[in-house]
Amino acid sequence: MQVEKLEKRKFKKIILVMGDQLSENISSLKHYDEDSLILMCEVINECTTPKHHKKKLVFILAAMRNFANLLNEKKYNILYVKLDDKQNTGNFTSEINRISKNYNCNVLYLTEPSEYRVLADIQNLNGLNVNIIEDDRFFCSTKEFKEFHQDKKTIIMENFYRFMRKKHNILMSGNKPLGGKWNVDQENRESIKTKINIPERDFINNDKITVEVKALVEQKFNHHFGNIEPFYLATTRVVALEIFNNFQKDLQ
């Protein structure tokens, strides 16, 4: 995207945006300016570690391409490396090194990756000033979670869950859970009632990008488990909001 224009320029910094960070409000993009190059790349290593369900691969890759198009339309400096690009080296760190040399960048910004393996690899990059920004999309930061469990002999999810509920006053009545129970896990293990009215799932027409990605995944990852069809997942924010609004209507 905009490759011809971009190749005539040099940039001071790269901002890496990953497949689970597709938001204009992601913390790394708060550091964007005209000297920044946003880098998004599809890499074989992340598609096969582990062997993901084919439907998941279509969902992530199509969502990435649609988000990149959105940024491109809004005139961000963005470089998108597709899975089958001839120069694609196959993993994040080698792609960052390749692009930083091509565009003379010496600074990297990214929101903290959700995969520890990816985080460790990027932290060990040489020749770049790496800035890992806290992911502010969560109720609890990594730092706060470490502080929560540092003096505990064992880490139990239930204890952390209650801590978050109390701190953020989620479904609470004073210091007690709303309704008198912290969870309904036991009830959730029961079989679904046969007479319950389940709203029909929203089926959506796949856009051109999603259709192309489905063909790509079927070609390159046909040895992965699962079926692509029926594909009913939203790969753009607009469609996701439509489905969410319909879901809310069904609850009323």
Secondary structure, DSSP 8 states (H G I E B T S, - for coil): --HHHHHT---SEEEE--TT---TT-GGGGG--TTEEEEEE--HHHHHTTT--HHHHHHHHHHHHHHHHHHHHTT--EEEE-TT-TT--SSHHHHHHHHHHHTT--EEEEE--S-HHHHHHHHT-SSSEEEEE--TTSSS-HHHHHHHHTT-SS--HHHHHHHHHHHHT-SEETTEEGGG-S--HHHHTS---TT------------HHHHHHHHHHHHH-TTSSS---S-----SHHHHHHHHHHHHHHH-
